[in-house]
Amino acid sequence: MGPKLTLRPLILNGAECIALQFAPDKITEGLVRRIPKVKWSQPHRCWYLPMTPEAYRKAHNLLANEVAWEETALRQYGERRKAIMATYPQKDGVLKPATIANSPAWQLSDHNLSELVRFVQQIKLQAYSNSTLTTYRNELLQLMKLLKKRAIDSLTADDMRRYMVYCMEKEGISEQTAHSRINAIKFYFEQVLGRDKFFWEIPRPKKPVLLPKVLGERELERLFVAAGTLKHKAILFTAYSAGLRVSEVVGLRLADIDSDRMQILVAQSKGKKDRYVGLSVLLLDILRAYIRHSSPRPQVFLFEGPVAGTPLSARTAQHVFNEAKKAAGIRKQVSFHALRHSFATHLLEKGIDIKYIKDLLGHFQIRTTERYLHVKRQDLIQIVNPLDELYRNKTFRL
């Protein structure tokens, strides 16, 4: 048997690599140098390879019979990495190596990591949204990090009460975060462990009543003018004219725009609900101009990202809004969601019945079993779109 060669995981410049470690030996070094794509890292004082199946296979085929091949650390890293990957939403299937390497899940005990995997699997089985999955996962992780080696399933109701007091008093989390954290922990103990609901007698903090932040009509005009490109203008107009969430805007498909019936289908939005909203006459003109001047033209989604046929990310849409807000000189502390709040507020101000606005926004009340009213096409047509009202007797130049 030849000299010992140990393979270990190495994160280098944000990329996952395989470090090749061995005692100083010219013969072994000569063998290692023959590996395709092998490089030397001066800071780490070792040779390394890209962490890919192809690079590993070539190195193994070349050296496995020449050295004492030791890959226990690499194999353990791979197994733990696979478990951590399983705790992310499906849309995050391709993660940056640095994201994986810096995940708090690495700090967990083997038992608690396996419980986190079970937790996420149950959320996926119950078809919760990726947003809810991410929130619940992150909130449960906060508890697991504090536990260190203690098993999470050994906690009692008294433990959880003390933990929530700690979160509120020591960490200073908001009431909204406290509710999310309680919901995540409640889901784990009830849905994953099957604990009785009486286990949860933890008082919930009252949520503060926050008024929605809206933009005035003049501010909206400045925002739309300040938006950089025709695509950016179309994104903002779509959000405001239909009262859509950012996730709904980037999730729109070309087929969802029905110019014959002057409707937009918002499919599988929050709460897995489909709904129709009215299509503004002005928005239709803007969308047609945007598509006509796009190169390449969108193929599947109304607003596509760098890869054809894939949607624009919500983060990019948020950035579009922030840049337009900055360019328009709007100082209010508002996010993309303010377009949705503004849509609803402006309709209310124009005397539209709140039950119609409720349906247009896709709101529903969890505490009741009443199915919320669905707006008929005739109602959609009768409601004057706030975007068309904003530009009544005006010309918007693209």
C-alpha positions in Angstrom: 0.0 0.0 0.0 1.3 3.4 -1.0 1.4 6.7 1.0 -1.7 8.0 2.6 -3.8 10.5 0.7 -6.7 12.2 2.6 -9.6 13.9 0.8 -11.4 16.6 2.7 -14.0 19.3 1.9 -12.6 22.8 1.2 -14.5 26.0 0.5 -12.3 28.2 -1.6 -13.5 31.6 -3.0 -17.1 30.6 -2.5 -16.7 27.3 -4.3 -16.7 23.7 -3.0 -13.5 21.9 -3.5 -11.8 18.7 -2.5 -8.5 19.2 -0.6 -5.8 16.5 -1.2 -3.7 16.2 1.9 -0.6 14.0 2.3 2.8 14.0 4.0 5.6 15.8 2.0 6.6 13.3 -0.6 7.9 14.0 -4.1 6.5 10.7 -5.4 3.0 11.4 -4.1 3.2 15.0 -5.3 4.1 13.7 -8.7 1.1 11.5 -8.8 -1.2 14.3 -7.6 0.1 16.7 -10.2 -1.1 14.3 -12.9 -4.7 14.7 -11.9 -6.7 16.9 -14.4 -7.7 20.4 -13.1 -5.7 20.0 -9.9 -4.4 23.3 -8.4 -2.3 24.4 -5.5 -3.7 26.7 -2.7 -1.0 28.7 -1.0 -3.2 29.9 1.9 -4.3 26.3 2.7 -1.0 24.7 1.7 -2.6 21.9 -0.2 -3.6 20.7 -3.6 -7.3 20.8 -4.5 -9.9 19.8 -7.1 -13.3 21.1 -8.0 -15.9 19.2 -6.0 -17.6 17.5 -9.0 -18.3 13.8 -9.7 -16.1 14.0 -12.8 -13.1 15.5 -11.0 -13.5 12.9 -8.2 -13.8 10.0 -10.6 -10.7 11.0 -12.6 -8.6 11.4 -9.4 -9.9 8.1 -8.0 -9.2 6.2 -11.2 -5.7 7.6 -11.4 -4.6 7.3 -7.7 -6.7 4.7 -5.9 -4.3 1.9 -6.6 -1.2 4.0 -6.0 -2.0 5.4 -2.5 -3.9 4.7 0.7 -7.1 6.5 -0.3 -8.9 8.0 2.7 -12.2 9.9 2.1 -14.1 9.5 5.3 -14.3 13.2 6.0 -15.3 13.9 2.4 -18.0 11.2 2.6 -19.4 12.6 5.9 -19.5 16.1 4.4 -21.4 14.8 1.4 -24.0 13.0 3.6 -24.5 16.0 5.8 -24.6 18.3 2.8 -27.3 16.2 1.2 -29.4 16.4 4.4 -29.0 20.2 4.6 -30.0 20.5 0.9 -33.2 18.6 1.6 -34.3 21.3 4.0 -34.5 24.0 1.4 -37.5 24.6 -0.9 -37.6 22.9 -4.3 -36.9 26.2 -6.1 -33.7 26.4 -4.2 -32.5 23.1 -5.5 -29.3 24.6 -7.0 -27.7 26.5 -4.1 -24.5 28.5 -4.0 -21.8 26.4 -2.2 -21.2 29.3 0.2 -24.9 29.2 1.1 -24.6 25.6 2.0 -21.3 26.0 3.8 -22.6 28.9 5.9 -26.0 27.3 6.7 -26.7 27.3 10.5 -27.8 23.7 10.0 -24.1 22.6 10.1 -24.1 23.5 13.8 -26.9 21.0 14.6 -26.5 17.7 16.2 -27.1 14.7 13.9 -30.4 14.0 15.7 -31.7 17.5 15.4 -30.6 17.8 11.7 -32.6 14.6 11.0 -35.6 16.2 12.8 -35.2 19.3 10.7 -35.3 17.1 7.6 -38.5 15.4 8.9 -40.0 18.8 9.6 -39.4 20.1 6.1 -40.6 16.9 4.5 -43.9 17.2 6.4 -44.3 20.8 5.3 -43.7 19.8 1.6 -46.2 16.9 2.0 -48.8 19.3 3.2 -48.1 21.5 0.1 -47.3 24.6 2.0 -45.8 27.5 -0.1 -42.0 27.9 -0.5 -42.3 31.1 1.4 -44.0 29.4 4.4 -41.4 26.6 4.3 -38.5 29.0 4.4 -40.1 31.0 7.2 -40.9 27.9 9.3 -37.5 26.3 8.6 -35.6 29.5 9.7 -37.7 29.9 12.8 -37.2 26.3 14.0 -33.5 26.6 13.2 -33.3 29.5 15.7 -34.4 27.1 18.5 -32.3 24.2 17.3 -29.1 26.4 17.4 -29.7 27.1 21.1 -30.2 23.5 21.9 -26.7 22.4 20.8 -26.7 18.6 21.7 -30.1 18.5 23.4 -32.7 16.7 21.3 -35.5 19.0 20.2 -38.2 16.4 20.7 -37.3 16.2 24.5 -38.6 19.7 25.1 -41.7 20.3 27.3 -44.3 23.0 27.2 -42.5 24.8 30.1 -39.3 24.7 28.1 -41.1 26.4 25.2 -42.7 29.1 27.4 -39.3 30.0 28.8 -37.8 30.0 25.3 -40.5 32.4 24.0 -39.9 34.7 26.9 -36.2 34.6 26.1 -36.9 35.4 22.5 -39.1 38.4 23.4 -37.0 39.8 26.2 -33.4 38.9 25.2 -33.5 38.7 21.4 -36.1 41.5 21.1 -38.0 39.8 18.3 -41.1 41.5 17.0 -44.6 40.3 17.7 -44.9 39.1 14.1 -41.7 37.1 14.3 -42.9 35.7 17.6 -46.1 34.5 15.9 -44.1 32.9 13.1 -41.8 31.2 15.5 -44.7 29.8 17.6 -46.4 28.6 14.4 -43.2 26.8 13.3 -42.6 25.1 16.6 -46.3 24.3 16.9 -46.2 22.6 13.5 -43.2 20.5 14.5 -44.7 19.2 17.7 -48.2 18.7 16.4 -47.7 17.6 12.8 -44.3 15.9 13.0 -44.3 14.5 16.5 -48.1 14.1 16.8 -48.3 15.8 20.1 -51.8 16.8 21.4 -52.8 20.4 20.9 -53.2 20.9 24.6 -49.4 20.8 24.7 -49.7 24.3 23.3 -50.9 26.6 26.0 -48.3 29.3 25.2 -49.9 32.7 25.2 -49.3 34.6 21.9 -48.3 38.2 21.9 -50.7 40.6 20.4 -49.9 41.7 16.9 -49.6 45.5 16.5 -52.2 47.1 14.3 -50.2 48.6 11.4 -51.8 50.7 8.8 -50.7 49.9 5.2 -48.2 52.2 3.7 -49.5 53.6 0.4 -48.3 55.9 -2.4 -50.3 58.9 -3.5 -51.4 59.2 -7.1 -48.7 61.9 -7.9 -46.1 59.7 -6.3 -47.2 56.8 -8.5 -46.9 58.9 -11.6 -43.3 59.9 -10.7 -42.5 56.2 -9.9 -43.7 55.0 -13.3 -41.9 57.7 -15.2 -38.7 57.0 -13.2 -38.7 53.2 -13.9 -35.7 52.5 -16.1 -36.8 50.3 -19.0 -40.1 49.4 -20.6 -39.9 46.0 -18.9 -39.4 47.7 -15.5 -42.4 50.0 -16.2 -44.5 47.0 -17.1 -43.6 45.2 -13.9 -44.7 48.2 -11.8 -47.8 48.9 -13.8 -48.9 45.3 -13.5 -48.5 45.2 -9.7 -50.4 48.4 -9.2 -53.2 48.0 -11.7 -54.1 44.5 -10.5 -53.1 44.7 -6.8 -50.7 41.9 -7.0 -48.0 40.6 -4.6 -44.5 40.5 -6.0 -44.6 36.7 -6.1 -47.8 36.9 -8.2 -46.3 39.4 -10.6 -43.2 37.3 -11.4 -45.3 34.2 -11.5 -47.6 35.4 -14.3 -47.5 33.5 -17.5 -48.3 34.9 -20.9 -51.3 32.6 -21.1 -52.7 34.3 -17.9 -53.3 37.5 -19.8 -56.8 37.3 -21.4 -57.2 40.3 -23.6 -60.6 39.1 -25.0 -62.2 39.0 -21.6 -60.0 41.7 -20.2 -58.9 39.5 -17.3 -55.7 38.3 -15.6 -55.6 34.9 -14.0 -53.6 34.8 -10.8 -53.0 31.1 -10.4 -52.2 29.3 -7.2 -51.3 32.4 -5.2 -51.2 32.7 -1.5 -53.4 29.9 0.1 -53.3 27.9 -3.2 -56.2 30.0 -4.5 -56.8 30.9 -8.1 -58.5 34.3 -8.8 -59.3 36.6 -11.7 -58.6 40.3 -11.6 -59.4 43.0 -14.2 -57.0 43.8 -17.0 -56.5 47.6 -17.3 -56.8 49.0 -20.8 -53.7 51.0 -20.3 -51.8 48.0 -18.9 -52.7 46.0 -21.9 -51.2 48.6 -24.2 -48.1 48.8 -22.0 -47.7 45.0 -22.0 -48.1 44.8 -25.8 -45.4 47.5 -26.2 -43.1 45.7 -23.8 -43.4 42.4 -25.5 -43.1 43.9 -29.0 -39.8 45.6 -28.0 -38.4 42.7 -26.0 -35.4 40.9 -27.4 -35.6 38.0 -26.9 -39.3 37.9 -26.3 -40.7 36.2 -23.2 -41.6 32.5 -24.0 -43.5 31.2 -21.0 -43.6 33.8 -18.2 -44.7 37.4 -18.7 -41.5 38.6 -17.1 -38.6 36.3 -17.5 -35.2 36.1 -16.0 -31.8 35.7 -17.7 -32.7 32.1 -18.6 -35.4 31.9 -21.3 -38.6 30.2 -20.0 -37.9 30.9 -16.3 -39.5 33.6 -14.2 -37.8 36.8 -13.0 -36.9 36.5 -9.4 -38.9 38.3 -6.7 -35.7 39.9 -5.5 -35.0 41.4 -8.9 -38.6 42.8 -9.0 -38.0 44.3 -5.6 -34.8 45.9 -6.8 -36.7 47.4 -9.8 -39.1 49.0 -7.4 -36.4 50.3 -5.1 -34.4 51.8 -8.0 -37.5 53.5 -9.4 -38.5 54.9 -6.0 -35.0 56.3 -5.5 -34.9 57.9 -9.0 -38.4 59.4 -8.3 -37.2 61.0 -5.1 -39.8 59.2 -3.0 -38.6 59.1 0.6 -41.4 57.0 2.1 -40.1 53.7 3.7 -42.2 51.5 1.4 -41.6 48.2 -0.4 -42.9 46.7 -3.6 -46.0 45.6 -1.6 -47.0 49.3 -1.3 -48.3 49.1 -4.9 -50.8 46.5 -3.8 -51.8 48.6 -0.7 -52.1 51.6 -3.0 -54.4 49.7 -5.4 -56.8 48.7 -2.6 -56.7 52.1 -0.9 -57.4 54.0 -4.1 -60.3 51.7 -5.0 -61.8 52.3 -1.5 -61.4 56.0 -1.9 -63.4 55.8 -5.1 -66.3 54.1 -3.4 -65.8 50.5 -4.5 -67.4 47.9 -2.2 -64.8 46.4 0.1 -66.1 42.8 -0.6 -65.0 43.2 -4.2 -61.6 44.6 -3.2 -61.3 41.6 -0.8 -61.7 39.2 -3.8 -59.5 41.2 -6.1 -56.7 41.0 -3.6 -57.3 37.3 -2.9 -57.7 37.8 0.8 -59.4 35.1 3.0 -60.0 34.7 6.7 -58.5 31.6 8.3 -60.9 31.7 11.3 -64.0 31.3 9.3 -65.3 28.6 7.1 -67.2 31.1 4.8 -66.0 30.9 1.2 -65.2 34.4 0.1 -67.2 35.8 -2.8 -65.8 35.5 -6.3 -66.0 38.5 -8.5 -67.9 37.9 -11.7 -66.6 39.2 -15.0 -69.4 41.7 -15.2 -68.3 43.1 -11.8 -64.7 43.3 -13.0 -65.6 45.3 -16.1 -67.8 47.7 -14.1 -65.0 48.5 -11.6 -62.9 51.3 -12.9 -59.3 50.3 -12.7 -57.3 52.8 -10.6 -54.6 52.8 -13.3 -57.0 53.9 -16.0 -58.5 56.4 -13.6 -55.0 57.8 -12.8 -54.3 58.5 -16.4 -57.8 59.6 -17.4 -57.5 62.3 -20.0 -53.7 62.0 -19.9 -51.2 60.5 -22.2 -48.6 58.1 -20.8 -45.5 58.1 -23.0 -43.6 54.9 -23.1 
